[in-house]
Amino acid sequence: MLRNKVYFVRVPRHMLKIRMQRTGKVNQPSYRIVVTEHTEAPQSGSFVEKLGTYNPKTKEKNLNAERVKYWLSVGAKASGTMHNMLISAGIVEGKKVNVLPKKSPPKKEETPAEGGAPAAETPKEEVPAPELKEDVQAAAEMVAEAAGEQKA
C-alpha cells in the first residue's frame, strides 16, 4: 500500500556559506546576501535565506544583523568578501581577510640532469679568437690549434 506514496525527507544542510549572489543587469550590478549550501553555485538561484542586499555603485548595504549573527552562530561561514563587509559594517569583530589572489613566483628554468641531457643541449666551449697579427700564417696556425684542442 505504501508503494505508491512518495515521502520527502528533508536532509539537514551541512557547510552553509554566507555569500553574495549577483542579481543586477549588465553594467548595473546588485547583489543579494544569502545563506546557501557551499556546493551550490551562486547562479543556481537556490538559497536557504536572504539576509540583505548590496549595491556596489551606490555602496548601499541592507543587512539583517540579527539573522547574520544567528547563521554564524549555527556554523555558517562567510565568504572572504562577505567577512570583510561584515567587519566594516560592525556586525563581526576581527581582522579583514586578503581576498586578492596570491601572486605566483616566477618559474625558474630547471637544469637538465647529466645522464638524460641530449648532446645538442650541452653548451659548447668557446674558442678564443685569434689575435690580429700581420702574419696570416701565424693566425691560421692558432685557429688550427684551437680546433685540434676542441676535438680532443
matplotlib code that plots the C-alpha trace (Angstrom):
import matplotlib.pyplot as plt

x = [0.0, 2.9, 4.4, 2.5, 3.3, 6.5, 7.8, 10.1, 12.7, 14.4, 18.1, 19.9, 22.2, 25.9, 28.6, 26.5, 28.0, 27.1, 27.8, 26.7, 24.5, 24.5, 21.1, 21.7, 21.6, 24.7, 26.8, 24.3, 25.5, 23.5, 23.8, 21.6, 23.3, 22.2, 22.9, 23.4, 24.9, 28.6, 28.3, 25.5, 26.7, 25.7, 23.9, 21.7, 19.2, 18.6, 19.4, 18.3, 17.6, 18.1, 19.9, 20.1, 21.2, 24.3, 24.6, 28.3, 27.5, 25.9, 27.7, 24.3, 24.1, 21.0, 21.8, 19.7, 22.3, 20.4, 20.0, 23.6, 24.7, 22.3, 23.7, 27.3, 26.4, 24.9, 28.1, 27.7, 31.0, 31.1, 33.0, 36.1, 34.3, 31.3, 33.6, 35.3, 31.8, 30.5, 33.6, 33.3, 29.5, 30.4, 28.4, 31.5, 34.8, 38.1, 40.7, 39.9, 40.9, 43.0, 40.7, 43.0, 44.6, 48.2, 50.9, 52.8, 56.6, 58.3, 59.2, 62.9, 64.3, 65.4, 68.9, 68.8, 70.3, 73.7, 72.6, 69.4, 70.7, 71.0, 74.2, 72.5, 71.7, 75.2, 77.0, 79.9, 83.3, 84.2, 87.2, 89.3, 89.5, 93.0, 94.8, 95.2, 98.6, 100.2, 101.4, 98.4, 100.3, 100.6, 96.8, 95.9, 98.1, 96.4, 92.9, 94.1, 95.5, 92.2, 90.2, 92.5, 92.1, 88.3, 88.1, 90.3]
y = [0.0, 2.4, 1.7, 4.5, 7.2, 9.2, 10.6, 13.6, 13.7, 17.0, 16.3, 18.6, 21.1, 20.9, 23.5, 26.6, 29.8, 33.4, 34.9, 37.4, 36.4, 38.7, 39.9, 43.0, 43.7, 44.1, 47.0, 47.5, 45.1, 44.5, 41.6, 39.6, 38.5, 34.9, 31.8, 28.8, 25.4, 25.7, 23.3, 25.3, 27.7, 31.3, 31.4, 28.5, 30.8, 28.4, 29.6, 29.0, 32.6, 36.1, 38.3, 41.5, 43.4, 45.3, 47.9, 48.5, 51.6, 53.5, 51.5, 50.9, 47.9, 46.5, 43.7, 41.9, 41.8, 39.5, 36.8, 37.1, 36.6, 33.7, 31.9, 32.5, 31.0, 28.0, 27.3, 29.1, 30.5, 33.9, 34.1, 36.3, 39.4, 38.9, 38.6, 41.9, 43.5, 42.3, 43.7, 47.1, 47.1, 46.4, 43.1, 41.0, 41.8, 40.7, 41.3, 41.7, 38.9, 39.4, 38.2, 39.1, 36.1, 35.3, 36.2, 33.1, 33.4, 33.3, 29.7, 29.0, 27.0, 23.6, 22.5, 19.2, 16.1, 14.9, 11.5, 12.4, 15.6, 15.3, 16.3, 19.2, 21.0, 20.8, 24.2, 24.3, 25.6, 29.0, 29.2, 32.2, 34.5, 34.7, 37.9, 40.1, 39.7, 40.8, 37.3, 35.4, 32.2, 32.5, 33.3, 30.2, 28.0, 29.4, 28.6, 25.0, 24.5, 25.7, 23.4, 20.4, 21.0, 21.2, 17.8, 16.1]
z = [0.0, 0.7, -2.7, -4.5, -2.0, -2.1, 1.1, 1.1, 3.8, 4.4, 4.6, 7.1, 5.4, 6.0, 5.4, 4.9, 3.5, 3.6, 0.2, -2.4, -5.3, -8.3, -9.4, -11.5, -15.2, -17.4, -16.1, -13.2, -10.6, -7.4, -5.0, -2.7, 0.5, 1.1, 3.1, 0.8, 0.7, 0.0, -3.0, -4.7, -7.4, -6.8, -10.2, -9.3, -7.5, -4.6, -1.1, 2.4, 3.5, 2.1, 4.6, 2.7, -0.4, -1.6, -4.4, -5.3, -7.4, -4.5, -1.7, -0.2, 2.2, 3.8, 6.2, 8.8, 11.5, 13.9, 11.2, 10.2, 13.8, 14.1, 11.0, 12.1, 15.5, 13.9, 11.9, 8.6, 7.2, 5.5, 2.2, 2.2, 0.7, 3.0, 6.0, 5.2, 4.6, 8.0, 9.7, 8.1, 8.9, 12.6, 12.8, 13.3, 15.0, 13.7, 11.1, 7.4, 5.1, 2.0, -0.8, -3.7, -5.5, -4.4, -6.9, -8.0, -8.0, -11.5, -12.5, -12.7, -15.6, -14.4, -15.3, -17.2, -15.5, -16.6, -17.7, -19.6, -21.4, -25.2, -26.8, -28.6, -25.4, -23.8, -24.0, -26.4, -25.3, -26.6, -28.9, -28.3, -31.3, -32.8, -32.1, -35.1, -36.4, -39.5, -40.3, -41.8, -41.5, -37.6, -37.3, -39.4, -37.1, -34.0, -35.4, -36.3, -32.8, -31.2, -33.4, -32.6, -28.8, -29.2, -31.0, -28.4]

ax = plt.figure().add_subplot(projection="3d")
ax.plot(x, y, z, "-o")
ax.set_aspect("equal")
plt.show()
